[in-house]
């Protein structure tokens, strides 16, 4: 039973993950399932990873933590802006708050 789903929808200079809730559960269960789903993708890392889809705050933090060890920057999609907002950066090419397509 999947409580949270993560899939790669784009690879290249920027990797994009689609995030989605699965079966109903509490955050303590969903966080563990979300991290396991990301780890199962065997991501190789790179310049930037973009996250797109719904996530509770605990899930977003957990996923962000996992991928921040692999990518120079982590950006989350903001539907109001229609762009990704850089939320974590270890790469001088990306600034916190920077908008990317």
C-alpha positions, 0 to 999 in steps of 0.5 A: 500500500502506497501512502505517498507517490514520487515519480521522475517526470523529467531528467536532464540538467534539471530533474523533476519529481512529481509528488502525490498523496496515496492512501490516507494515513497520518504524517508519521506514516506518510513521511516514512513512505515518502522518503522510501519512495524517493530513495527507491528512485536511486537518484544520481544527483545533479545541479537542481531538482524540482519538486511538483505536487502536493505535500504536507509540511513534514513530507516536504521537509523530509523529501527536501532533506533527502534530495538536498544531499544529492543536488546543488539546489532544490526548488518547489513549484508555486502554482500562483507564480507558475514557476519553481522557487529555489528553497535550498541551495549549495550552488552559487548559480542558484539563490534562495528565492530565485524563480526558475522554469 
